[in-house]
Amino acid sequence: MAKLPPFGTVFAPQMAVASFEEGAFGAWEIEKTADFSLHPAAHVFHYGSACFEGLKAHRGLDGSARIFRLDAHAARLVQSAELLCLPPPPVEMTVAMVEEVVRTNRDEIPEPPGSLYLRPTLVGTEANIGAAAHPPASGLYFVIASPVGDYFSGGIRPLRILIEEEARRSTEGFGMAKTGGNYAAALRTVVAARKDLGADQVLFAPNGLVEETGASNFLLISDDVVVTAPLSGSYLHGVTRDSTLRLAERLGYRVEERPLPVQEVLDWEGEAALSGTAAVLSGVGTFIHKGEEITVGSGEVGANTMRLRRALTDIHSGVAEDPFGWVSVV
Ligand SMILES: Cc1ncc(COP(=O)(O)O)c(C=O)c1O
């Protein structure tokens, strides 16, 4: 496969765009992917009225375009929009927009393991810097697409993860919103971990209990069990997390969703992995905790992690059947 540029830096030629006024969406259209012109007082620039989704379309073995768990992502966008007091885009509207963006950009879908990353995004554009305490009356809803390869540079390799017990990524109740503010809140910690420790990401574990990393969920994996923190309002309810747990159960693993103390992660003798649309399932090789480096298992990406990753990617590309009805073929 031809080498793809860094994740998220090139864009497919067509996007879908709609606007909203007073909570009502207008008709959406397919347009050329191009700049928007926004007033400098646009609500999103000042008060962070923005939320988004991230999902992928994969090229099937038969050349078809296969969108993974579109309904689940459309439903999560509704949840995020409600938390931000933005008008929730109806699920059917998101489904129609995403499917059309995939159809119209079909030739842009790279061969596996590449994919077409899709980014539905909702922003408040009302020009009103006095509206700090009001949701924007007007805004845009658009879906852009980006042909992508691996999220972590260097392909499949064991990651270095800092375990952080002091700083929080977000707050109770807001962490489950997929909104830029949460990434902004985590950024300082992630940047410092990368610069000072060469870490790939940070696992946030406020008060000693694991939540998630800056851009993915977190799982402990062994030959017979997959353990992850229970869903809460504090972190993003990952679609890949859910898919991995359901696939793991089907493959005979026991699945435990329960509070996960940092000490258990440090003492774990099996594997650890990050799950996310971008990360897929990426194995952890090293934890960094309070100045100490702890090797996870053999220090390489584990066999169970690779097995579960494969089970997932085989459904993406259609190599395996899709027992859960997760894929929309367009
Ligand atoms: C903060 C955060 N947590 C978790 C996830 C995983 O969510 P999903 O599996 O739905 O992509 C993501 C996105 O990939 C994320 O940005």
The ligand as a Tripos MOL2 file, in Angstrom:
@<TRIPOS>MOLECULE
LIG
   16    16     1     0     0
SMALL
NO_CHARGES

@<TRIPOS>ATOM
      1 C1        -10.9850   10.5200   24.7690 C.3       1 LIG1
      2 C2        -11.3920    9.3360   23.9930 C.ar      1 LIG1
      3 N1        -11.7540    8.2240   24.6610 N.ar      1 LIG1
      4 C3        -12.1320    7.1180   24.0030 C.ar      1 LIG1
      5 C4        -12.1570    7.0760   22.6220 C.ar      1 LIG1
      6 C5        -12.5910    5.8270   21.9360 C.3       1 LIG1
      7 O1        -13.8650    5.9850   21.3710 O.3       1 LIG1
      8 P1        -14.2910    5.1800   20.0710 P.3       1 LIG1
      9 O2        -13.9290    3.7610   20.3350 O.co2     1 LIG1
     10 O3        -15.7550    5.3770   19.9890 O.co2     1 LIG1
     11 O4        -13.5600    5.7500   18.9400 O.co2     1 LIG1
     12 C6        -11.7910    8.2160   21.8850 C.ar      1 LIG1
     13 C7        -11.8220    8.2520   20.4090 C.2       1 LIG1
     14 O5        -11.3320    7.4520   19.6780 O.2       1 LIG1
     15 C8        -11.3950    9.3670   22.5800 C.ar      1 LIG1
     16 O6        -11.0160   10.4800   21.9200 O.3       1 LIG1
@<TRIPOS>BOND
     1     1     2 1
     2     2     3 ar
     3     2    15 ar
     4     3     4 ar
     5     4     5 ar
     6     5     6 1
     7     5    12 ar
     8     6     7 1
     9     7     8 1
    10     8     9 2
    11     8    10 1
    12     8    11 1
    13    12    13 1
    14    12    15 ar
    15    13    14 2
    16    15    16 1
@<TRIPOS>SUBSTRUCTURE
     1 LIG1         1 GROUP 0 **** ****
